């Protein structure tokens, strides 16, 4: 299903939620030497817990739980890194990530997003096979520049 999220998610307890964000430039343009997709995977039963913890991270770092957090612009200070470390040590969810770089030889005409998304899908499938999930939601942060290629992958 391809649709923008305009309201709060309401997953079933046995749904697997995969939150994905990109890093770098999907076409390895300019001075971007890498591209990647990564995120967090949590069962629906743990969604509210993880959401509350992430809001606390944004409160600590941004001073407001409703302001988006961007690692490239956050202030580099110990309490911010501690808030992130505490969040990412939570065993209720797992992290997944795949990257590629200019150094990886791709077949002629293959967009770097194709193998990155393909490997990410394999990781999601492997995680899903280990959990009692009935459905999978893949929520990808929107990017005007990257949306067309990410959707096609």
LOGU-497004 format. One record per residue (C-alpha): residue number from 1; x, y, z. Coordinates in Angstrom, 3 decimals. Layout:
REM LOGU-497004
<r NUM <X Y Z>>
...
***
This chain:
REM LOGU-497004
<r 1 <0.000 0.000 0.000>>
<r 2 <1.430 3.366 -0.997>>
<r 3 <-0.034 6.295 0.846>>
<r 4 <1.162 9.264 2.857>>
<r 5 <0.652 9.070 6.599>>
<r 6 <-1.791 11.836 7.473>>
<r 7 <-2.887 10.471 10.828>>
<r 8 <-1.497 8.484 13.724>>
<r 9 <-0.581 4.873 13.018>>
<r 10 <-2.828 2.272 14.594>>
<r 11 <-1.027 -1.034 14.155>>
<r 12 <-2.235 -4.339 15.530>>
<r 13 <-0.040 -5.824 18.251>>
<r 14 <1.289 -8.431 15.813>>
<r 15 <2.059 -6.017 12.970>>
<r 16 <5.729 -5.397 12.253>>
<r 17 <6.543 -1.706 11.820>>
<r 18 <9.666 -0.704 9.907>>
<r 19 <10.571 2.989 10.041>>
<r 20 <13.088 3.911 7.321>>
<r 21 <15.091 7.064 6.659>>
<r 22 <17.783 7.756 4.084>>
<r 23 <21.263 9.182 4.407>>
<r 24 <23.612 10.529 1.807>>
<r 25 <22.415 11.118 -1.753>>
<r 26 <20.434 8.403 -3.536>>
<r 27 <22.279 9.055 -6.805>>
<r 28 <25.704 9.577 -5.168>>
<r 29 <25.629 13.110 -6.613>>
<r 30 <27.966 15.958 -5.798>>
<r 31 <30.294 15.279 -2.895>>
<r 32 <28.092 12.492 -1.483>>
<r 33 <30.209 9.341 -1.550>>
<r 34 <27.583 7.061 0.016>>
<r 35 <23.871 6.351 0.166>>
<r 36 <21.965 4.316 2.676>>
<r 37 <18.627 3.389 4.158>>
<r 38 <18.222 2.497 7.776>>
<r 39 <15.762 2.499 10.575>>
<r 40 <14.033 0.803 13.451>>
<r 41 <11.870 -2.317 13.462>>
<r 42 <9.305 -2.875 16.211>>
<r 43 <6.212 -4.981 16.730>>
<r 44 <2.955 -3.056 16.982>>
<r 45 <2.716 -4.041 20.646>>
<r 46 <5.863 -1.968 21.328>>
<r 47 <5.038 0.997 19.105>>
<r 48 <3.647 3.297 21.820>>
<r 49 <6.665 2.578 24.050>>
<r 50 <9.177 3.362 21.295>>
<r 51 <7.221 6.434 20.179>>
<r 52 <7.200 7.816 23.746>>
<r 53 <10.936 7.194 24.129>>
<r 54 <11.689 8.927 20.809>>
<r 55 <9.574 11.924 21.849>>
<r 56 <11.699 12.128 25.017>>
<r 57 <14.890 12.105 22.927>>
<r 58 <13.525 14.995 20.858>>
<r 59 <12.543 16.851 24.042>>
<r 60 <16.060 16.486 25.463>>
<r 61 <17.827 17.447 22.231>>
<r 62 <15.404 19.961 20.706>>
<r 63 <13.597 21.178 23.815>>
<r 64 <10.318 20.123 22.161>>
<r 65 <9.106 16.543 21.529>>
<r 66 <7.253 17.642 18.391>>
<r 67 <10.252 19.140 16.576>>
<r 68 <11.920 16.733 14.113>>
<r 69 <15.430 15.621 14.996>>
<r 70 <18.193 15.843 12.416>>
<r 71 <21.530 14.386 13.443>>
<r 72 <23.419 16.725 11.130>>
<r 73 <22.116 19.823 12.922>>
<r 74 <21.865 18.753 16.570>>
<r 75 <24.209 20.297 19.103>>
<r 76 <27.157 18.010 19.861>>
<r 77 <27.062 17.745 23.629>>
<r 78 <27.244 14.784 26.048>>
<r 79 <23.607 14.896 27.195>>
<r 80 <22.372 14.704 23.602>>
<r 81 <24.553 11.704 22.852>>
<r 82 <23.470 10.082 26.121>>
<r 83 <19.791 10.526 25.206>>
<r 84 <20.446 8.865 21.840>>
<r 85 <22.496 6.064 23.420>>
<r 86 <19.751 5.345 25.967>>
<r 87 <17.167 5.196 23.186>>
<r 88 <19.166 2.919 20.893>>
<r 89 <20.000 0.514 23.738>>
<r 90 <16.296 -0.294 24.188>>
<r 91 <15.876 -4.019 23.377>>
<r 92 <12.225 -3.582 22.320>>
<r 93 <13.249 -2.741 18.769>>
<r 94 <16.044 -3.585 16.360>>
<r 95 <17.991 -1.430 13.925>>
<r 96 <18.554 -2.200 10.278>>
<r 97 <20.732 -0.374 7.801>>
<r 98 <22.221 -0.832 4.359>>
<r 99 <24.664 1.465 2.586>>
<r 100 <26.516 1.648 -0.668>>
<r 101 <29.265 3.922 -1.918>>
<r 102 <30.894 5.168 -5.064>>
<r 103 <33.423 2.341 -4.655>>
<r 104 <30.773 -0.338 -5.279>>
<r 105 <30.593 -1.413 -8.917>>
<r 106 <26.990 -1.574 -10.095>>
<r 107 <25.745 -2.892 -13.433>>
<r 108 <25.441 -0.201 -16.100>>
<r 109 <22.310 1.877 -15.541>>
<r 110 <21.501 0.427 -12.101>>
<r 111 <20.513 3.103 -9.619>>
<r 112 <22.274 2.791 -6.213>>
<r 113 <18.883 2.612 -4.492>>
<r 114 <18.060 -0.707 -6.188>>
<r 115 <20.582 -2.903 -4.322>>
<r 116 <20.228 -0.888 -1.112>>
<r 117 <16.439 -1.334 -1.006>>
<r 118 <16.763 -4.970 -2.095>>
<r 119 <19.131 -5.775 0.777>>
<r 120 <16.966 -3.839 3.237>>
<r 121 <13.961 -5.920 2.130>>
<r 122 <15.965 -9.100 2.761>>
<r 123 <16.834 -7.913 6.282>>
<r 124 <13.183 -7.092 6.966>>
<r 125 <12.141 -10.527 5.709>>
<r 126 <14.725 -12.188 7.975>>
<r 127 <13.521 -10.257 11.030>>
<r 128 <9.865 -10.951 10.191>>
<r 129 <10.584 -14.677 9.942>>
<r 130 <11.771 -14.659 13.567>>
<r 131 <8.782 -12.819 15.031>>
<r 132 <5.102 -13.628 15.460>>
<r 133 <3.963 -10.951 13.001>>
<r 134 <0.933 -11.066 10.738>>
<r 135 <1.581 -7.939 8.642>>
<r 136 <4.427 -5.615 7.786>>
<r 137 <4.246 -1.834 7.543>>
<r 138 <7.201 -0.086 5.908>>
<r 139 <7.116 3.629 6.703>>
<r 140 <9.677 5.609 4.710>>
<r 141 <10.424 9.235 5.520>>
<r 142 <9.446 11.313 2.510>>
<r 143 <12.038 13.215 0.500>>
<r 144 <11.011 15.213 -2.555>>
<r 145 <14.255 14.332 -4.287>>
<r 146 <14.404 10.631 -3.408>>
<r 147 <10.715 9.657 -3.328>>
<r 148 <10.406 8.601 -7.004>>
<r 149 <13.326 6.148 -6.941>>
<r 150 <12.606 4.840 -3.434>>
<r 151 <8.961 4.168 -4.382>>
<r 152 <10.022 2.382 -7.555>>
<r 153 <12.329 0.118 -5.542>>
***
